[in-house]
């Protein structure tokens, strides 16, 4: 009997389907999560490694090739390549043997040679079989220039106001001192041209527009226009006098600056003369100590974070892009938060639940899946060409035919991204409102509070962590969007920031730079993809860091609200 009773249990154990047990699903889910985490970790590691190593100075190598020519530059990477069939016969025997051993592939090395004004390229490939000798001479200099990118070579002489001094008679400290003086002249010229002369031009244009406004309102025959015209002429004479004084000062400084030059020579003996003021920095890479390398590395980051781009965005800094990205994200958050919260409040607390509200919720969820470029087209068509043109006609008729708000700008870009991200805020806010217990609403109403008082003092404070979650998601998505911005205000280079010292101080109609578009421009529109690669990585690292910092601040605020009004996790 015992044996017979045990047989059915044994049969049931043997016949249990393996798929009905939890182990396969557990391994599948855990493996999928692990793969996803590894992909994210690998991507971040790639960005962080390449971004952090961008500004670290590398040694300069001089290659002597088999044909007697020389190449000087920083070693970047090596790769295998397949030579063209018609050139295989002319290869040396060692290369043919390497070709046979490596299944038709040879090795070549990439060097950053700079000197674009001499070579018309920044990088050169050197086949490994052609390299006869590799060395690191201590007298090689890496020179950062405002134009034409870096120069790699040697310093021949310094010409200071007609006095030529050979490099053998100059110490590095004397070169640095001459460079500091030239840099002061360059910054003073920039201060005059971009600051003081720009201010004079601004006031001249403002006076012209004020006169034009009087003409449109009163007519040319009116006494008001006559008085305004006389005041305009008086002010213009003063401004023109000031403009000429500043122009003469800048011209005088440029004349003096042109007398201080430095002569450089590349590894092949080609000479190049530059003004000392056109040099950003120079250093003998192969003689640097670890401390000097770290100092140059930190100076590179300082330049990157505080200066404007140059050389088609492959050199210099990204300060305008940082500023534009931050301002646009803040404005977008200011616009999206009230609209999203008010819409969610109405749908959850006031609207009668039924088929119509269900359809609206479906439409809101579908809006989150609309391609972002569609929002860009809508923003350009509605905000700029309809709403913006109407603002220009009402408030800025004197500026026609030049548009003020009737074209792309940071205001329209922020509103466009607010429309793009408002479904995220609505959905998150609705879920957080639904999570507030109904008993709290009923208790508040039973104590005599009105519906709005209940929402304001009971429901919203406890739903605020969920609202902040939606805002965090909206900020993360909006800060990284590029496609709609290309239509409504972002530009490759914005000489004027949206905030300055001229009334009304905040100029929401201006175009702006954005880190996301800066990355796109470097990756796909640069004259040299190799020169753009380091800046792509470091700018991507900066954008990720900026979004991370803004999200961390929002998360801290959300957590404090959770501690103050505990209502569960939304």
C-alpha positions as CSV (number, residue, x, y, z in Angstrom):
1,X,0.0,0.0,0.0
2,X,2.8,2.4,0.9
3,X,4.6,1.7,-2.4
4,X,1.4,2.2,-4.4
5,X,0.6,5.4,-2.6
6,X,4.1,6.8,-3.3
7,X,4.0,6.1,-7.0
8,X,1.5,8.9,-7.9
9,X,3.7,11.4,-6.1
10,X,6.8,10.2,-8.0
11,X,4.9,10.5,-11.3
12,X,3.8,14.0,-10.5
13,X,7.4,15.0,-9.7
14,X,8.7,13.5,-12.9
15,X,6.0,14.9,-15.1
16,X,6.4,18.5,-13.7
17,X,7.2,20.7,-16.7
18,X,10.5,22.6,-16.3
19,X,8.9,25.7,-17.8
20,X,6.4,25.8,-15.0
21,X,9.2,26.3,-12.5
22,X,10.5,29.8,-11.7
23,X,14.2,29.3,-12.5
24,X,14.1,29.9,-16.3
25,X,12.1,33.1,-15.9
26,X,14.3,34.2,-13.0
27,X,17.5,33.7,-15.0
28,X,16.0,35.4,-18.0
29,X,15.0,38.5,-16.1
30,X,18.2,38.7,-14.2
31,X,20.3,38.2,-17.3
32,X,18.4,40.9,-19.2
33,X,18.8,43.3,-16.3
34,X,22.5,42.5,-16.1
35,X,23.0,43.1,-19.8
36,X,21.2,46.4,-19.6
37,X,23.3,47.5,-16.7
38,X,26.5,46.4,-18.4
39,X,25.5,48.4,-21.6
40,X,24.9,51.6,-19.5
41,X,28.0,51.1,-17.5
42,X,30.1,50.5,-20.7
43,X,28.7,53.5,-22.4
44,X,29.3,55.8,-19.4
45,X,32.8,54.3,-19.0
46,X,33.6,55.1,-22.6
47,X,32.4,58.7,-22.3
48,X,34.1,59.3,-19.0
49,X,37.4,57.8,-20.0
50,X,37.6,59.6,-23.4
51,X,36.2,62.8,-22.0
52,X,38.5,63.1,-19.0
53,X,41.6,62.3,-21.1
54,X,41.0,64.9,-23.8
55,X,43.0,67.7,-22.3
56,X,45.9,65.6,-20.9
57,X,49.1,66.5,-22.9
58,X,50.5,63.7,-24.9
59,X,54.2,63.3,-25.9
60,X,55.2,64.5,-29.4
61,X,56.9,61.8,-31.5
62,X,59.0,62.4,-34.6
63,X,58.9,59.7,-37.3
64,X,61.5,59.2,-40.0
65,X,60.0,57.3,-42.9
66,X,61.6,55.1,-45.5
67,X,61.5,57.8,-48.2
68,X,63.4,60.2,-45.9
69,X,60.4,62.4,-45.0
70,X,59.5,63.2,-41.4
71,X,56.2,63.4,-39.4
72,X,55.8,65.0,-36.0
73,X,52.7,64.7,-33.9
74,X,50.8,63.1,-31.0
75,X,50.1,59.4,-31.4
76,X,46.4,58.8,-31.4
77,X,45.7,55.1,-32.2
78,X,46.6,52.3,-34.6
79,X,44.5,50.1,-36.8
80,X,44.7,47.4,-39.5
81,X,44.0,48.3,-43.1
82,X,43.8,46.5,-46.4
83,X,46.1,48.1,-49.0
84,X,44.9,48.8,-52.5
85,X,45.5,45.9,-54.9
86,X,47.5,48.0,-57.4
87,X,50.0,49.0,-54.7
88,X,50.7,45.6,-53.3
89,X,53.4,44.9,-55.9
90,X,55.3,48.0,-54.9
91,X,55.4,47.1,-51.2
92,X,58.7,46.1,-49.6
93,X,59.4,42.5,-48.9
94,X,58.9,42.9,-45.1
95,X,55.4,44.5,-45.8
96,X,54.5,41.6,-48.2
97,X,55.4,39.1,-45.5
98,X,53.3,41.0,-42.9
99,X,50.5,41.1,-45.4
100,X,50.6,37.3,-45.9
101,X,50.9,36.6,-42.1
102,X,47.9,38.9,-41.3
103,X,45.5,37.6,-44.0
104,X,45.8,40.7,-46.3
105,X,46.0,43.4,-43.6
106,X,48.7,45.8,-42.6
107,X,49.1,48.1,-39.6
108,X,49.1,51.9,-39.7
109,X,49.3,54.6,-37.0
110,X,47.4,57.8,-36.7
111,X,49.2,61.0,-35.5
112,X,47.8,64.4,-34.8
113,X,50.2,66.7,-36.7
114,X,48.3,70.0,-36.5
115,X,49.8,72.7,-38.7
116,X,46.6,72.9,-40.8
117,X,47.7,76.1,-42.5
118,X,50.8,74.2,-43.9
119,X,49.4,70.7,-44.5
120,X,45.7,71.4,-45.1
121,X,45.0,68.5,-42.7
122,X,45.3,68.0,-38.9
123,X,46.0,64.2,-38.9
124,X,48.2,61.9,-40.9
125,X,48.3,58.1,-41.2
126,X,51.8,56.4,-41.2
127,X,52.0,52.8,-42.4
128,X,54.0,50.8,-39.8
129,X,56.3,49.2,-42.4
130,X,57.4,52.7,-43.6
131,X,58.5,53.9,-40.2
132,X,62.3,53.7,-39.9
133,X,62.7,55.5,-36.6
134,X,60.5,56.9,-33.8
135,X,61.9,59.5,-31.3
136,X,60.7,62.1,-28.8
137,X,63.0,65.2,-29.2
138,X,62.9,67.5,-26.1
139,X,62.8,70.7,-28.2
140,X,59.5,70.0,-29.8
141,X,56.8,72.6,-28.9
142,X,53.0,72.2,-28.9
143,X,51.4,75.6,-29.7
144,X,47.7,76.4,-29.3
145,X,46.6,79.1,-31.7
146,X,43.4,81.1,-32.1
147,X,43.3,80.3,-35.8
148,X,44.4,77.3,-37.8
149,X,44.4,75.0,-34.8
150,X,47.6,73.7,-33.0
151,X,51.1,74.0,-34.4
152,X,53.6,71.3,-33.7
153,X,57.3,72.1,-34.3
154,X,60.0,74.3,-32.9
155,X,60.4,78.0,-32.1
156,X,62.9,79.8,-34.4
157,X,62.9,83.4,-33.2
158,X,60.9,86.2,-31.5
159,X,60.4,89.6,-33.2
160,X,59.6,92.3,-30.6
161,X,59.1,95.7,-32.2
162,X,61.8,95.3,-34.8
163,X,64.2,93.4,-32.6
164,X,64.7,89.8,-33.6
165,X,65.9,87.4,-30.9
166,X,66.9,83.8,-31.7
167,X,65.5,81.0,-29.7
168,X,69.0,80.2,-28.4
169,X,69.1,83.6,-26.7
170,X,65.7,83.2,-25.1
171,X,64.6,81.2,-22.1
172,X,61.1,79.7,-21.7
173,X,60.3,82.2,-18.9
174,X,61.1,85.2,-21.3
175,X,58.9,83.6,-23.9
176,X,56.1,83.3,-21.4
177,X,56.5,86.9,-20.3
178,X,56.3,88.2,-23.9
179,X,53.2,86.0,-24.4
180,X,51.5,87.5,-21.3
181,X,52.1,91.0,-22.5
182,X,50.7,90.1,-26.0
183,X,47.7,88.4,-24.4
184,X,46.9,91.6,-22.4
185,X,46.9,93.6,-25.7
186,X,44.6,91.0,-27.3
187,X,42.1,91.0,-24.4
188,X,42.1,94.8,-24.4
189,X,41.3,94.8,-28.2
190,X,38.5,92.3,-27.6
191,X,37.2,94.4,-24.7
192,X,37.0,97.4,-27.0
193,X,35.5,95.7,-30.0
194,X,33.1,93.3,-28.3
195,X,32.3,95.4,-25.2
196,X,32.6,99.1,-25.6
197,X,32.1,99.4,-29.4
198,X,29.3,96.9,-29.2
199,X,27.7,99.1,-26.5
200,X,28.0,102.2,-28.7
201,X,26.4,100.3,-31.6
202,X,23.6,99.2,-29.3
203,X,22.8,102.8,-28.3
204,X,23.0,104.1,-31.8
205,X,20.6,101.4,-33.0
206,X,18.3,102.1,-30.0
207,X,18.2,105.8,-30.9
208,X,17.5,105.0,-34.5
209,X,14.6,102.7,-33.6
210,X,13.2,105.3,-31.2
211,X,13.1,107.9,-34.0
212,X,11.5,105.4,-36.3
213,X,8.8,104.7,-33.7
214,X,8.0,108.4,-33.4
215,X,7.8,108.6,-37.2
216,X,5.3,105.7,-37.4
217,X,3.1,107.1,-34.6
218,X,3.2,110.8,-35.3
219,X,4.4,111.2,-38.9
220,X,7.4,113.0,-40.3
221,X,5.6,116.4,-40.4
222,X,4.8,116.4,-36.7
223,X,6.5,118.5,-34.1
224,X,7.2,115.5,-32.0
225,X,9.2,114.0,-34.9
226,X,11.1,117.2,-35.4
227,X,12.1,117.3,-31.7
228,X,13.0,113.7,-31.7
229,X,15.1,114.1,-34.9
230,X,17.1,116.9,-33.3
231,X,17.8,114.9,-30.2
232,X,18.7,112.0,-32.4
233,X,21.3,114.0,-34.3
234,X,22.8,115.4,-31.0
235,X,23.1,111.9,-29.5
236,X,24.4,110.4,-32.7
237,X,27.2,113.0,-32.9
238,X,28.3,112.1,-29.3
239,X,28.1,108.4,-30.0
240,X,30.0,108.7,-33.3
241,X,32.7,110.7,-31.6
242,X,33.0,108.0,-28.9
243,X,33.0,105.3,-31.6
244,X,35.9,107.0,-33.5
245,X,37.9,107.3,-30.2
246,X,37.5,103.6,-29.5
247,X,38.2,102.6,-33.1
248,X,41.4,104.6,-33.1
249,X,42.5,103.0,-29.8
250,X,41.8,99.5,-31.1
251,X,43.6,100.3,-34.4
252,X,46.6,101.7,-32.5
253,X,46.8,98.6,-30.3
254,X,46.6,96.4,-33.4
255,X,49.4,98.3,-35.0
256,X,51.6,97.8,-31.9
257,X,50.5,94.1,-31.6
258,X,51.5,93.4,-35.2
259,X,55.1,94.3,-34.4
260,X,55.4,91.4,-31.9
261,X,55.6,88.1,-33.8
262,X,57.0,84.6,-33.3
263,X,58.4,82.4,-36.0
264,X,57.8,78.7,-35.9
265,X,59.2,75.9,-38.0
266,X,57.8,72.4,-38.5
267,X,59.7,69.1,-38.6
268,X,60.1,69.4,-42.4
269,X,61.6,72.9,-42.2
270,X,58.6,75.0,-43.2
271,X,58.4,78.3,-41.4
272,X,55.3,80.1,-40.2
273,X,55.1,83.5,-38.6
274,X,52.3,84.3,-36.1
275,X,51.5,87.3,-33.9
276,X,52.3,86.4,-30.4
277,X,48.8,87.5,-29.3
278,X,47.3,84.8,-31.6
279,X,48.9,82.1,-29.5
280,X,46.7,80.8,-26.6
281,X,49.3,78.6,-25.0
282,X,52.6,76.8,-25.7
283,X,54.7,74.2,-23.9
284,X,57.5,71.7,-24.6
285,X,55.5,68.5,-24.2
286,X,58.4,66.1,-24.0
287,X,60.0,68.0,-21.1
288,X,57.0,68.3,-18.8
289,X,56.9,66.9,-15.4
290,X,53.8,65.3,-13.9
291,X,52.9,68.4,-12.0
292,X,53.3,70.6,-15.2
293,X,51.1,68.1,-17.1
294,X,48.4,68.3,-14.5
295,X,48.6,72.1,-14.5
296,X,48.1,72.1,-18.3
297,X,45.3,69.6,-18.0
298,X,43.4,71.8,-15.5
299,X,44.1,74.9,-17.7
300,X,42.5,73.0,-20.6
301,X,39.4,72.3,-18.6
302,X,39.3,76.0,-17.5
303,X,39.5,77.1,-21.1
304,X,36.8,74.6,-22.1
305,X,34.4,75.8,-19.4
306,X,35.0,79.6,-19.6
307,X,35.8,80.4,-23.3
308,X,34.0,80.6,-26.6
309,X,34.5,78.0,-29.3
310,X,36.9,78.5,-32.2
311,X,38.1,76.7,-35.3
312,X,34.6,75.4,-36.2
313,X,33.9,74.4,-32.6
314,X,36.9,71.9,-32.5
315,X,38.9,74.2,-30.3
316,X,38.3,76.5,-27.4
317,X,35.4,76.3,-24.9
318,X,31.7,75.9,-24.7
319,X,30.6,78.6,-22.3
320,X,27.8,79.9,-24.5
321,X,26.5,76.4,-25.0
322,X,26.5,75.7,-21.2
323,X,24.7,79.0,-20.6
324,X,22.1,78.4,-23.3
325,X,21.4,74.8,-22.2
326,X,20.9,75.8,-18.6
327,X,18.7,78.8,-19.4
328,X,16.6,76.8,-21.8
329,X,16.1,74.0,-19.3
330,X,15.2,76.4,-16.5
331,X,12.7,78.2,-18.7
332,X,11.2,75.0,-19.9
333,X,10.7,73.8,-16.3
334,X,9.0,77.1,-15.4
335,X,6.6,76.7,-18.3
336,X,5.9,73.0,-18.1
337,X,5.3,72.7,-14.3
338,X,2.2,74.9,-13.9
339,X,0.6,73.7,-17.2
340,X,1.2,70.1,-16.3
341,X,0.0,70.3,-12.7
342,X,-3.1,72.4,-13.5
343,X,-4.1,69.9,-16.3
344,X,-3.6,66.9,-14.1
345,X,-5.5,68.6,-11.2
346,X,-8.5,69.2,-13.5
347,X,-8.5,65.7,-14.9
348,X,-8.2,64.0,-11.5
349,X,-10.1,66.3,-9.1
350,X,-12.6,68.3,-11.1
351,X,-13.5,66.6,-14.3
352,X,-16.4,64.1,-14.3
353,X,-14.9,60.7,-14.9
354,X,-16.3,59.2,-18.1
355,X,-15.6,58.4,-21.7
356,X,-14.5,61.9,-22.6
357,X,-11.9,62.1,-19.8
358,X,-10.7,58.7,-20.8
359,X,-10.2,59.8,-24.4
360,X,-8.3,62.9,-23.2
361,X,-6.0,60.7,-21.1
362,X,-5.3,58.5,-24.2
363,X,-4.5,61.6,-26.2
364,X,-2.1,62.8,-23.5
365,X,-0.3,59.5,-23.5
366,X,-0.1,59.5,-27.3
367,X,1.4,62.9,-27.3
368,X,4.4,61.5,-25.4
369,X,5.1,59.3,-28.4
370,X,5.0,62.0,-31.1
371,X,8.4,62.5,-32.8
372,X,10.2,65.5,-31.4
373,X,10.8,67.1,-34.8
374,X,7.0,67.4,-35.2
375,X,7.0,69.7,-32.1
376,X,9.8,71.7,-33.7
377,X,7.7,72.3,-36.8
378,X,4.7,73.3,-34.7
379,X,6.8,75.6,-32.5
380,X,8.3,77.3,-35.6
381,X,5.0,77.7,-37.3
382,X,2.8,78.7,-34.3
383,X,5.1,80.4,-31.8
384,X,7.5,82.1,-34.2
385,X,5.5,82.7,-37.4
386,X,2.1,83.3,-35.9
387,X,2.4,84.4,-32.3
388,X,5.9,86.0,-32.7
389,X,5.0,88.0,-35.8
390,X,1.8,89.3,-34.0
391,X,4.0,90.5,-31.1
392,X,6.3,92.2,-33.6
393,X,3.4,94.0,-35.3
394,X,2.0,95.2,-32.0
395,X,5.1,96.2,-30.0
396,X,8.1,96.4,-32.4
397,X,6.8,97.8,-35.7
398,X,9.8,100.1,-36.0
399,X,12.1,97.0,-36.4
400,X,10.5,95.8,-39.6
401,X,11.5,94.1,-41.8
402,X,13.9,92.6,-39.3
403,X,12.0,90.2,-37.0
404,X,12.3,90.4,-33.2
405,X,10.1,87.6,-31.9
406,X,9.0,86.4,-35.3
407,X,12.0,84.1,-35.6
408,X,13.6,81.4,-33.6
409,X,14.7,82.3,-30.0
410,X,15.3,80.8,-26.6
411,X,11.7,81.7,-25.5
412,X,10.1,79.7,-28.4
413,X,12.5,76.9,-27.9
414,X,11.6,76.6,-24.2
415,X,7.9,76.7,-25.0
416,X,8.3,74.0,-27.7
417,X,10.1,71.7,-25.3
418,X,7.5,72.5,-22.6
419,X,4.8,71.1,-25.0
420,X,7.1,68.1,-25.7
421,X,7.4,67.2,-22.1
422,X,4.1,68.3,-20.6
423,X,2.5,64.8,-21.1
424,X,5.2,63.4,-18.8
425,X,4.3,65.9,-16.0
426,X,0.6,65.3,-16.5
427,X,0.8,61.5,-16.2
428,X,3.2,61.6,-13.2
429,X,1.1,64.3,-11.4
430,X,-2.2,62.3,-12.0
431,X,-0.6,59.2,-10.5
432,X,0.6,61.1,-7.5
433,X,-2.8,62.7,-6.9
434,X,-4.5,59.3,-7.2
435,X,-2.1,57.9,-4.6
436,X,-3.3,60.4,-1.9
437,X,-5.8,58.5,0.2
438,X,-9.4,59.4,-0.4
439,X,-10.0,59.4,3.4
440,X,-7.7,62.5,3.7
441,X,-9.9,64.4,1.3
442,X,-13.1,63.3,3.1
443,X,-11.7,64.3,6.5
444,X,-10.8,67.7,5.2
445,X,-14.2,68.3,3.7
446,X,-15.9,67.0,6.8
447,X,-14.0,69.7,8.8
448,X,-15.6,72.4,6.7
449,X,-12.8,73.0,4.2
450,X,-13.7,73.8,0.6
451,X,-12.6,71.6,-2.3
452,X,-9.9,74.0,-3.3
453,X,-8.7,74.4,0.3
454,X,-8.5,70.6,0.5
455,X,-6.5,70.4,-2.7
456,X,-4.2,73.2,-1.8
457,X,-3.5,72.2,1.8
458,X,-3.9,68.4,1.8
459,X,-3.7,66.8,-1.6
460,X,-1.0,68.9,-3.4
461,X,1.6,68.9,-0.6
462,X,1.4,65.1,-0.3
463,X,1.4,64.7,-4.1
464,X,4.4,67.1,-4.6
465,X,7.1,64.3,-4.6
466,X,5.3,62.7,-7.5
467,X,5.1,66.1,-9.3
468,X,8.8,66.5,-8.8
469,X,9.4,63.1,-10.3
470,X,7.5,64.1,-13.4
471,X,9.5,67.4,-13.6
472,X,12.8,65.5,-13.2
473,X,11.8,63.2,-16.1
474,X,10.8,66.2,-18.2
475,X,14.0,68.1,-17.5
476,X,16.1,65.0,-18.4
477,X,14.3,64.6,-21.7
478,X,14.2,68.3,-22.6
479,X,17.8,69.0,-21.8
480,X,18.9,66.3,-24.3
481,X,16.6,67.1,-27.2
482,X,18.2,68.5,-30.3
483,X,15.8,68.0,-33.3
484,X,13.1,70.6,-32.4
485,X,15.8,73.1,-31.3
486,X,17.3,73.2,-34.8
487,X,14.1,74.8,-36.0
488,X,13.3,77.2,-33.2
489,X,16.4,79.0,-32.1
490,X,19.6,77.0,-31.6
491,X,22.6,78.1,-33.8
492,X,26.1,77.0,-34.4
493,X,27.6,80.1,-32.8
494,X,25.8,82.8,-30.8
495,X,28.0,85.9,-30.3
496,X,25.4,87.4,-27.9
497,X,24.2,85.6,-24.7
498,X,20.5,85.8,-23.8
499,X,21.5,87.8,-20.7
500,X,23.6,91.0,-20.8
501,X,23.9,94.5,-19.2
502,X,21.5,96.1,-21.7
503,X,17.9,96.8,-20.8
504,X,15.8,94.6,-20.4
505,X,18.8,92.5,-19.4
506,X,17.1,89.2,-20.3
507,X,16.6,88.9,-24.1
508,X,14.3,85.9,-24.7
509,X,14.1,86.6,-28.4
510,X,17.8,85.8,-29.1
511,X,19.1,82.7,-30.6
512,X,21.3,80.5,-28.4
513,X,23.8,77.7,-28.3
514,X,23.0,74.2,-26.9
515,X,25.3,71.4,-25.8
516,X,23.2,68.8,-27.6
517,X,23.4,70.7,-30.9
518,X,27.1,71.4,-30.3
519,X,27.7,67.6,-30.2
520,X,25.6,67.1,-33.4
521,X,27.6,69.9,-35.1
522,X,30.9,68.4,-34.1
523,X,30.0,64.9,-35.1
524,X,28.4,65.6,-38.5
525,X,29.3,69.0,-39.7
526,X,33.0,69.4,-38.7
527,X,35.6,69.9,-41.4
528,X,37.7,67.2,-39.8
529,X,36.0,64.3,-38.0
530,X,39.2,63.2,-36.2
531,X,39.7,66.6,-34.7
532,X,36.1,66.6,-33.6
533,X,36.1,63.2,-31.8
534,X,37.8,64.4,-28.6
535,X,35.4,67.4,-28.3
536,X,32.4,65.2,-28.9
537,X,33.4,63.0,-26.0
538,X,34.2,65.9,-23.6
539,X,31.0,67.8,-24.5
540,X,28.9,64.7,-24.1
541,X,30.5,64.2,-20.7
542,X,29.7,67.8,-19.8
543,X,26.0,67.5,-21.0
544,X,25.5,64.3,-19.0
545,X,27.1,66.0,-15.9
546,X,24.9,69.1,-16.3
547,X,21.7,67.0,-16.6
548,X,22.9,64.8,-13.6
549,X,23.5,67.9,-11.4
550,X,20.1,69.4,-12.3
551,X,18.4,66.1,-11.6
552,X,20.2,65.6,-8.3
553,X,19.0,69.1,-7.1
554,X,15.5,68.2,-8.0
555,X,15.7,64.8,-6.3
556,X,17.0,66.4,-3.1
557,X,14.0,68.8,-3.1
558,X,11.7,65.8,-3.8
559,X,13.2,63.8,-0.9
560,X,12.8,66.7,1.5
561,X,9.1,67.0,0.5
562,X,8.7,63.3,1.1
563,X,10.0,63.6,4.6
564,X,7.7,66.6,5.3
565,X,4.6,65.1,3.7
566,X,4.9,61.3,3.8
567,X,2.5,59.8,1.4
568,X,4.2,56.8,0.0
569,X,6.4,56.4,-3.1
570,X,5.0,57.6,-6.4
